[in-house]
Amino acid sequence: QVQVVESGGGLVQPGGSLRLSCAASGSTRTIYKMGWYRQAPGKQRELVATKTSAGITDFADSVRGRFTISRDNAKDTVYLQMDSLKPDDTAVYYCNADFGPIGGRFWGQGTQVTVSS
């Protein structure tokens, strides 16, 4: 059974930085895409950033230039470096491990990020 576990959320002031970590375990198959999504209160879950096993990245326009995604394919881990944080970045951040159309997608339990003074 695939498990996805996030860590690194917390409270930070506007303009500050946080680094989220995520590790997937329980499968020997290659994870096609790993990444981060977020959900703010009263809003739908949205893409933040993803990275494929080939290194192709995708970012939400709202975080491009402020957030960086990195991935260690050998360890099935993905990281999200968040800089210049804004109150609008406040949300629960979820990690996703996508094994493709046959392998399925797996979610972590989420980690809270709060940007407030």
C-alpha positions as CSV (number, residue, x, y, z in Angstrom):
1,Q,0.0,0.0,0.0
2,V,1.4,3.4,-1.0
3,Q,1.8,5.9,1.7
4,V,2.5,9.6,1.2
5,V,3.6,11.7,4.1
6,E,4.2,15.4,4.2
7,S,6.0,17.6,6.8
8,G,7.2,21.1,7.2
9,G,4.2,23.3,7.5
10,G,3.7,26.0,10.1
11,L,3.1,29.6,10.8
12,V,5.3,32.2,9.0
13,Q,5.2,36.0,8.6
14,P,4.5,37.6,5.2
15,G,7.7,37.7,3.2
16,G,9.1,34.6,5.0
17,S,10.0,31.2,3.8
18,L,9.0,27.6,4.5
19,R,10.2,24.3,3.1
20,L,7.8,21.4,2.7
21,S,8.9,17.8,2.4
22,C,7.1,14.7,1.1
23,A,8.1,11.1,1.0
24,A,6.2,8.2,-0.8
25,S,6.7,4.6,0.2
26,G,5.2,1.2,-0.4
27,S,5.8,0.7,-4.1
28,T,8.7,-0.3,-6.3
29,R,7.2,1.4,-9.4
30,T,8.4,4.6,-10.8
31,I,6.4,7.6,-9.7
32,Y,5.6,9.5,-12.9
33,K,4.8,12.8,-11.3
34,M,5.1,14.2,-7.7
35,G,3.9,17.5,-6.6
36,W,2.0,19.8,-4.4
37,Y,-1.6,21.0,-4.3
38,R,-3.3,23.3,-1.8
39,Q,-6.8,24.0,-0.5
40,A,-7.8,27.2,1.2
41,P,-11.0,27.5,3.3
42,G,-14.0,27.7,1.0
43,K,-12.0,27.0,-2.1
44,Q,-11.3,24.1,-4.3
45,R,-8.0,22.2,-4.2
46,E,-5.6,23.7,-6.8
47,L,-2.2,22.9,-8.3
48,V,0.8,24.5,-6.7
49,A,3.7,22.8,-8.4
50,T,4.6,19.4,-9.9
51,K,7.7,17.7,-11.3
52,T,7.8,14.6,-13.4
53,S,10.5,11.9,-13.2
54,A,12.0,13.4,-16.3
55,G,12.3,16.8,-14.7
56,I,9.5,18.6,-16.3
57,T,7.9,21.1,-13.9
58,D,4.6,22.9,-13.8
59,F,3.7,25.8,-11.5
60,A,0.6,27.8,-10.7
61,D,1.0,31.3,-12.0
62,S,0.4,32.7,-8.5
63,V,3.6,31.0,-7.2
64,R,5.9,31.1,-10.2
65,G,9.1,32.8,-9.3
66,R,8.5,32.4,-5.5
67,F,8.3,28.7,-5.1
68,T,10.8,26.0,-6.2
69,I,10.1,22.3,-6.5
70,S,12.8,19.7,-6.3
71,R,12.7,15.9,-6.4
72,D,14.8,12.9,-5.6
73,N,13.7,10.1,-7.8
74,A,15.8,7.5,-6.1
75,K,14.2,8.3,-2.7
76,D,10.7,9.1,-3.9
77,T,10.8,12.4,-2.2
78,V,9.7,15.9,-3.3
79,Y,10.3,19.2,-1.7
80,L,8.7,22.6,-2.0
81,Q,10.7,25.7,-1.1
82,M,8.4,28.6,-0.6
83,D,9.8,32.1,-0.5
84,S,8.3,35.5,-0.3
85,L,5.2,34.0,1.2
86,K,1.9,36.0,1.1
87,P,-1.2,35.7,3.2
88,D,-3.0,34.3,0.1
89,D,-0.6,31.3,0.3
90,T,-2.4,30.2,3.5
91,A,-3.9,26.8,2.9
92,V,-3.5,23.1,3.6
93,Y,-0.8,21.8,1.3
94,Y,-1.2,18.2,0.0
95,C,1.5,16.1,-1.6
96,N,0.5,13.9,-4.5
97,A,2.3,10.8,-6.0
98,D,1.0,10.0,-9.5
99,F,2.0,6.6,-10.8
100,G,0.1,7.2,-14.1
101,P,-3.3,6.1,-15.4
102,I,-2.8,2.5,-14.4
103,G,-0.9,2.9,-11.1
104,G,-3.2,5.6,-9.7
105,R,-2.7,8.7,-7.6
106,F,-2.1,8.9,-3.9
107,W,-2.5,11.8,-1.5
108,G,-0.8,12.7,1.7
109,Q,-2.8,13.8,4.8
110,G,-1.9,17.5,4.2
111,T,0.1,20.0,6.2
112,Q,-1.1,23.5,7.2
113,V,0.7,26.6,6.0
114,T,-0.4,29.8,7.6
115,V,1.1,33.2,6.5
116,S,0.2,35.9,8.9
117,S,1.7,38.7,10.9
